[in-house]
Amino acid sequence: MQDIGAAEIGADCSLLLVDDDDQFVKRLARAMEKRGFLPETAESVASGKEIATTRPPAYAVIDLRLEDGNGLDVVEALRDRRPDCRIVVLTGYGAIATAVAAVKIGAIDYLSKPADANDITNALLSRNDALPAPPENPMSADRVRWEHIQRVYEMCDRNVSETARRLNMHRRTLQRILAKRSPR
């Protein structure tokens, strides 16, 4: 485990963790507390937005897909109340389109699950603007298709019917594609 000093975190070490996986969010909260943060957890978009508006934290880790909606709504609420909040979006359904959308609305980083507490801490505290190294393996054709569908889906404000129309695809086919995990 890496030793994080209070100086790196700053005077305000409040941290909002939003994830609908109860066990994961509890383990992450304990791990982040050991690193010097003061975590507060939420398991839905509604409770995440409530905390974001009433007690906006200095740091946040937000899951993208929650049972009651999209974690990007919590990111927007945080940006409105506390523009200096350092936000990391965490998801098991990684796609370039959602990563771009998250960064555009104010997230500083986007991590795919499984990410451990060290990865999350490094992302939250990173002040380095260096570009990441290019990937060793290029994307498969299936992955490129998936990324394109996700990009159009985000451009249509996550409206399935409009996305299906723009892709010239049946709506149910698109829903099945969106429900699956991304290809490798």
N, C-alpha and C positions, 0 to 999 in steps of 0.2 A: 504494500500500500504506500502511496506517495504522501509525503508530509507537506501539506499546504499550510502556509502561514497566514495569519489574519491580515497581514499587510497585503498579500495578493488578493484576498477576497475583498478587503475594504472595510469601512466602518459599518456599512449596512450589509449584513450577511443573510438577509431574508431570502428564502428560496421557495418558489411554488412548484410543486410536482403534480401534474395532471395526467392520470392514466387510469383506465377502467379495470386493469388487472390488479386486484387488491393485494395479492402477495408480492408482486413486483414493486408496487409503489411503496409498500411498507419496508421491504428490504433496501430499496434505493434511498428512502428517507433515513434509515439507520446509517447507511454507508456515507451519505452526504453530511449527516450530523457529525460523524467521526472526523470528517475533513474540515469542520469549522463552520458549516452552514447552519442556519436555523430553518429547517424545512417545515412547510405546511402542505398537506396533501388534499387533493380533490379527485373524485372519481368520475366526474361528468363535466360536460361543457357548462351547464348551468352553475354548478358550484365553483368551477374554475373562474367563470366570468364574475361571479359574486365576489370572490376573493380579490380578483384583479381590480375591481372597481372600489371595494371598501378598504383593502389593505394591499396596495400594489407592491410587490416585492422587487428587490434589486436584481434577482436572478429567477429564471423559470425554465423548467423542462416540461414540454407539453407533447403528449402523444397525439398523433395526427387523427387517427380514427377512434372515436369514442362511441359508446352505445347511443348517446342522445345527440350526436352530431359530429362536426368537424372541429378539431383542435385549433385550426387556423382562426376560428371565431374568438377563441381565448387570446390568441396572439394579438389580434386586432384590438380587443378590449384592453390588454396590457399596454399596447403602444399608445392608445388614447389617454390613459391615466398616467403612465410613466414611460416617457420616450427613451430614457436611458437604461431601461431594463434589458439585461442580457438574456436573450431567449434562445434555447436550443429546442428544435422540433425533433422528436424521436418517433420512429415508426417501424412497423414490421412490413409495411407495404411501400417500400421505397420506389420512387419514380422521379425522373428528372423534372417533370412538370410540377409536381407537388413541392419539390425542393426549391425550384425557382419561385413558385408562388409564396412559399414560406419566407424566403429571403427578401422578396419584394415588399412584403408587408411588415418586415422588421426583425425576423429571426437572424441571429448571427451565425448559426450553423444548423445542419440537418444530419442526423445520425440514424442509421438503420439498426434495428434490433437484430441480434442481441448486442447491446452496447453495455459495457461495464461502468462502474462508478468512476474509474480513472479516465475513461474516454469522455464521459460526460463532464467531469471536473475540468479536464484539459480544454474542452470546447467552450465551457462557460468562462474560463479565465484567460483564454487565448487572446493575445493582443497582436498577434503576428498576422500581417496581411500578405504573407508569401503565398504564391499559388501552389496548390497540391501537385504532386507528380502525376504524369499521365498514367492511365490504367495499363497494366501489363497485358490484359486480355481484352480484345475488342468485343463489343456487344454482339450477341447472336441476332439473327434476323427476327426471331420471335420477340426478343427484348426490344429491338428498335421499333417494332410494331406496337408493342405495349407502351413504350414511351410516347409514341405519337398519339395514341388513343388518350393517354393520361393528359398530355399537353392540350389537346382539343377539349377534353372534359373540363379542365381548369379554365380554359378560355371561355367556356360556356357557363361559367359560375357553377359548376358541378350539376348542371341540368342534363339529365340522361336523355330526355326526348330531343332537345336541341342538339346535343352531341351526336346522337344517332342520325339525325337528319343531315348534319354537316359531314358525317363520315359515310353517308349513304349506306347505312347499316340498320337492320331491324333493332328496335329498342330492346327486346328481350335478349337478343344475341349480345348486345352491348352490356346489358346488366349482368349476364353470365360472365363475360370477360372481366368486368370491373370487380366482381365478387371473388375472383381467383387471385392468388398471389402472383407477383410478377415472375416471369420466366428468368432463368439464369442467363 
